[in-house]
Amino acid sequence: MFTERSLSPRVGAVRDEYAPDALTFTMESDAETLPPAAAEELGLVVDALDPTTYPEEWLPDDAPALLRRYAGGDFTIGMPGDGTVIWTRQTEPPCVFVKHRGTGTPEAFLEFLLAEAYVQLNRGVPEHFLPFFGERYQSLATAAKLGPGDTYQLAAALFDAWVGLQTREVFADWDDTHPEIYDAWLDAGSRLDGRLGDLSGEVARGSTSFAEATEYACSAVKHDLDLPAPFAALDTQVYHEHGASYAVRWTEKTFDQLRDT
């Protein structure tokens, strides 16, 4: 189901500095979540498994079934929207996984994604938006008044921005210490820059949903790019400090403004 992955000297140096005890694996599939059989196999190579559960009361009645399963007792690693590289602290030591589709990813970008996972482990951020929002996930759904799928996408995007505010501080200082991965971080940001200026217009014209636009803008936060209104309010120290409560308030204000236009 997965095999231990060898790391280039560049990525190995990052792991040794930021998450020296982390194990890294390549998955044989592109599944959004690690299958239960793989979890059993994983138990043979780690020291301990400690599956996390969350209160059902955090979830709206129409929450997606996969999110409800994630909150429950099933050992779940990875969720939709998590991308090519996923990680977990539900194991001891923590583990990082590269999905099979990573074989088609440019090497420099894949090294950036792996480095990002090690930095996120070092920063101590949650591994999913559900523990980030907690009981406020209900408030987010109420404020946004979107369907369950779009609410999930919006929550994942807002969480991604909050994490990105922390990881970019690390990457921005790597021009001397980890120059190749620093360049990959810059290059990934340059690929996002083109659409940012017209995101609000795309939403107004109906060519992009609000959740999709937020996802795009929040992806740019980790690369320290200039965001247009209303997304620029997420690129702030206040959001870094206040997290989920700020994200819910931003959603309330933004949707109130959209309804008034």
N, C-alpha and C positions, 0 to 999 in steps of 0.2 A: 504493500500500500504506500510505503514511503521508504526512502533510503537516506542515510546521512550524507550531507552535501559537503564537498570540499570547497574551501573559500580561497579566492585570490588573495595575495598578500595585502592588497589595498583594503579589501573588506575585512579580512582577518584582523588587521590592525584596528579597525573601528570596533569590531566585536570585542577584542581584547581590552580596549579602553572603556567601552560603555556597557557591555553586557558579557563579561568574560566567562560566566558560567552557562550561557545560553547554548543549547544544541540547535543545529540547523539541519533541516531535512528537505528533500525534494519529494513532492507528492506525485503519484502516478496518475492522478485525475485532476480535472478542473472543477470539481464539486465546490459549491459555495461554502459548504460545511464539511468538516472532516467526518466521514462515515463512521458509524458506531464500531464496525469491525476494525477500523484503523485506530480508534481509541483504545481498543483492547490490545492491539499490537503495540501501541505506544507505551502502554503500561509495562511492557517487558523491558523497555530501554531507559525509562526514567526511574528516579528514586521513589516518586510518589505522584498520585493523581488526587486532585481535590476539586471535583466539579462544583461550579458555582451555581447557586439558585437565587432568584429574585422574587419579591412578593408579586403575586398575581394582581394585586390592587394597583400596581403601577400601570397596568395596561388598559387602554380603552376596550370596550366590548368588541369593537370591530378590528382589533389588532390582528395583523397577519398571523397565520398558524405557525409559521416558522419562528416568529418572534416569541410567540407564546411557548413554543417548545424550548427556545433558548432560555427563557426565564425559568422553566421547569427543571425537573431533575435529570434530564438527558445530558450527558457529557457532550457539549457542543463547542467546537473550535471553528471560528470563521463564520461569517454571515454575508448575505448578499450586500454588495457594495464595498466589501473589504479589499478587493483587488487581488493582484497576483501574489503578493507576499502577505502572510498572516502570522500572528504570533499569539502566544498564550502564557499566562502565569498560573494556569490551572494545573500545571505540572511542576515538579521540582526535580531538576532545574527548569527554568522557562524554556520554551521551544519556539523556533521560527520555522515556517514552512513556505516553500516556493511551489506554487501550483504548476501543473504540467505545462500550462500555456507559457510559463516563463521561458521555455526552450525557444520560443519565437521572439522573445523580447531582446532588443539591443543590449549588449552586455553592459555598457556604461549605465544605461537606465536601470537595469536589473541590480547593478551594484548600488546605485542610489537607493532603490527600494529596500534592499537588505540593510544598508546603513541606517535608513530611516527606522526600520523595525528595531534595531539595537538601541538607537537613540530614544525611541518611545519607551522601550523597556527601562532604560536608564532614568527617564523623566518620571516614571511611576504613574503614567496616565492609565485610565481604564482601557480595557481592550475592546469596548463596544459602547455605543451611545446609551444603552439602557441604564447601566449603573451611573453614567454621567448625569442623565436627566432624573432618574429615580422617579419619585411620585410626581415630579413636574412634567413627565411625559404626557399625562392626562391633560395638563394645562396647555401644553404645546398643541395637542390635537384640537382642543377647544378653540385656541386662538387662531389657528390656521384654517380651520373649517375645510380641510381637504379630505380626500378619500384615504383609506388606510395605507395604500401603497405610496401615495405622495407624501403622507405624513412621515412614513418611515424614511423616505428619501430625503426629506427636509431635515429630519433629526440627525441622520447620518452626516449630512453636509455641515450642519452647524457644529456638530462634534468634531468633524475633520478640521474646521477652521480653528476651533479652540486648541486642539492638539498642535496644529500648524503654527500657532502663535508661539508655542514653546520650542518646537523642534527647529524652527528657522533661526532662532538665536544661536543654535549650535552650528548649523550648516554655514551661516554667514561668516563664521570665524575659521573656516577650513581652507581658505585659499593658500595658506602656507603649510598646514599640518596634513591635510588630506586633499591635495589640489585636484586630483582626477575626479574624485567624487564631488568636490565643490563645483567643478566645471559641469558635471552631469546635472547637478541641482540647478545651476543657472540655465542650462539648455532645456531642461524640462519646463522651467518657468517661461522661457521664451516661446514655447509652443502653445502656451495658454494665453499669451498677451493679446493676440489678435482680436478676439471676440469680446474682450472685457468692456470696451467702451460702449458697445451697443446692446449690452445685456438687458438693460431696462427697456429699451425700445423693442427688443424681441419679445419680451413679456407683454408689453402694451399691444403689440400687433398680433399676439396669439401664436407666434411661430415657435415660441419656447415656453414651456410651463414654468410657473414660479419655482417649483421644486427643482427642476432641471437647471434653471438659471442660478439658483442658490448653490447647487452642487458645483457648478462650474466656477463661480466666484470664490467659493470656500476652498476649492482646490488651489486657487491662486494665492491664498493667504500664506501657505507654507513656503512659497517662493518669494514673498515680500514684494508683490506687485501692487500697483495702485488700483484700487477698486472703485467703481462708480457707485453713486447712491442708488438704492438704500444700503447696498452691501458694505460700503466703506465703514459703516458703524460697527461692523464685526471685526474690523482690523484695528482694534484698540486695546490699550492696556486695561481698560475697564472690563472688557469681555474676558481677558485673561484672568483677572482677579475674581470676577463674579460668576463666570461660567454659566451654568444652566439657567439660573434666574434671569440673567441678562438676556440670554437667547430667547426665552419665552417672552420677555417684555419687548424685545426687538420684533418678534413675530407679531405680537398684538398691535404695536404701533404701525408696522409695515402694512398689515392687512387692513387696518382702519383707514390708512391713507389710500390704499388701492380701492377700497369701497367708496371713498369720497371722490374719486376721479372719474 
